[in-house]
Amino acid sequence: MRSVLALLLLTMVGAAQAVKLSGELAQGGLLIGQAEPGERVWLGKKELKQSPDGRFVFGFGRDAKPSALLKVCKGDSCSEQRLAIRQRQYDIQRIEGVPQNTVTPPPEVLERIRKENAQVARARRVVSDSLAFAGPFIWPLEGPITGVFGSQRVYNGEPRRPHFGVDVAAPTGTPVVAPADATVTLAHPDMYFSGGTLVMDHGYGVSSTFIHLSEVTVKEGQQVRHGEVVGKAGATGRATGPHLDWRMNWYKVRLDPVLHVGPMPQQMAKE
């Protein structure tokens, strides 16, 4: 995992706590923290789940505000630190003259889409005590990066949802592996938008989602190790070509996998 290691000294009158943060303080970034045992940590008004040895994790979404408040308490003694969140520029493409039936699903599939969205949401709500989120992450496969986190298209003047993952081009059938240890919480062969869909829980609200798979080779509830084959790249669902779309979440917060895993090996990434 590429990371920026910072020691935040949180001080106020009569109190001082030290918290280590590893990660990128940026929109789309995932931060892994270490507090002293017995300390409690809040991000804004949300108390963060902590391991017995004081580890915790949190992240910032695509459109996170420029600052966030981190608070650490031990007993009645609390300290606060304002975190500066790097703001990013995203690629916005405006395309006119696109036939409406190619950008809006027909009414007869809307119920299917709602049910499938609910399945994915349930899978991402799993909050286990696994500490896999704190271990090293690897690329699920290597190849050219053809789509980046945060980009967005505007069809006929109507903004579509931003892209919340990273796309890696690969021939159909190319094996993809788990980026870290995980438990499979969803294994679906064919969803309307995402085709072959796999959701994996890394613990403490952190999850990975693989979509457009030509084949899902693991089952729900299965424990997988980082580097273990879990599926095959494809072009299922609403995809224009074979690739893997890898997405990461902290609870409902969308994260940029590239900020966490680091540059594509062999410099194959699109600049």
JOMO-V165281 format. One record per run of one state. SS is the DSSP state (a for helix, b for strand, c for the rest). FROM is the first residue (numbers start at 0). LEN is the number of residues. If there is no record, write none. Layout:
SS & FROM & LEN
SS & FROM & LEN
This chain:
c & 0 & 3
b & 3 & 9
c & 12 & 2
b & 14 & 9
c & 23 & 2
b & 25 & 1
c & 26 & 3
b & 29 & 5
c & 34 & 5
b & 39 & 4
c & 43 & 2
b & 45 & 2
c & 47 & 7
b & 54 & 5
c & 59 & 7
b & 66 & 8
c & 74 & 2
b & 76 & 8
c & 84 & 1
b & 85 & 1
c & 86 & 5
b & 91 & 4
c & 95 & 4
a & 99 & 3
c & 102 & 4
a & 106 & 18
c & 124 & 7
a & 131 & 3
c & 134 & 10
b & 144 & 3
c & 147 & 4
b & 151 & 4
c & 155 & 2
b & 157 & 2
c & 159 & 5
b & 164 & 5
c & 169 & 5
b & 174 & 3
c & 177 & 4
b & 181 & 10
c & 191 & 3
b & 194 & 9
c & 203 & 2
b & 205 & 8
c & 213 & 1
b & 214 & 2
c & 216 & 6
b & 222 & 2
c & 224 & 4
b & 228 & 4
c & 232 & 1
b & 233 & 1
c & 234 & 8
b & 242 & 8
c & 250 & 2
b & 252 & 3
c & 255 & 1
a & 256 & 5
c & 261 & 3
a & 264 & 3
c & 267 & 4
